Amino acid sequence: MSPSPDVRDRRAEGLLLFVVAIWAANYPLAKYGISGMNILVFNGIRYVIAGLILVSAIFVQSRWVPIQRADLLSMMQAGVIANVIYQVAFIIGLSMTTAGNSAIVLATSPLWTLYLSSRMHHERVHREVWLGMVISLAGIVLITLGSEKGVEVGGATILGDLICLGAAFLWAFSTNLQKPLLVRNSPQQVSLVMVGVGSLGLTLIAVPDAIAMSWGSVPWTYYAAAVLSGAASIGIGNLIWSYGVQRLGPGRTGAFGNFTPALALGFSYVMLHEELSSVQLLGAAVTLVGIWYARR
């Protein structure tokens, strides 16, 4: 007897909570990794490892099914958007603005996901969902204001803020692009094609820096950080995210993205010994209340 739809939905939500915990832990892990390694090389290693993980998942759990040419092209398009353009835009945007600004702007991604879901798939988004997402965004603003990251308005950060806003939109767009593909294809195959495109694109971008880098001078721990980050946050993360889109739809899946900043606080406290302010803790509580309200 197969599980009921409600049980399968709860299972998908549990897996999404697991993956946002992985993404939250990835913040301090990646921060450590890029402190001792070129960021483009770090990203290239991560995506190559992620591709190997997804190939293994298909080999162990399922078999490769031929993909229709139109679907393959759409998967490649989603892969370019999510795993090449988004990654480059995120890095460039972050370098041109403050970490605080980028945290808030990128946190608009779930709202973009809901909006695009209603426009692209004609899904009705209830008022409670919109309100919950706005509440959770307010919580993220509090988390950022309570940290040492700082928030700046205007000046030299405007272009970086706009690039980060574009990155948030791109992630939401790629999430919605996956929905029709996952009706006809498995999450493993969709994830593999998308990450494979990212592996190729980001590896080519990293080639000049990889040639110039002294590989032997980099301690093994930085390579380990790249491998672990790629296997968990990209390989496992993309696979579960695609499953969530297939099971719950883009809007409900996207809402889980706002768990990440709140959970990242805890991991940064444990792994990097960063101090937490009362405003940040309040922001985390507000964020969780907003997400709870949105999924009622």
Secondary structure, DSSP 8 states (H G I E B T S, - for coil): ----HHHHHHHHHHHHHHHHHHHHHHHHHHHHHHTSS-HHHHHHHHHHHHHHHHHHHHHHH-------HHHHHHHHHHHHIIIIIHHHHHHHHHHHS-HHHHHHHHTTHHHHHHHHHHHHS-----HHHHHHHHHHHHHHHHHHHTSSS----SGGGHHHHHHHHHHHHHHHHHHHHHHHHHHHS-HHHHHHHHHHHHHHHHHHHHHHHHHHS-GGGS-HHHHHHHHHHIIIIIIIHHHHHHHHHHHH-HHHHHHGGGHHHHHHHHHHHHHS-----HHHHHHHHHHHHHHHHHT-
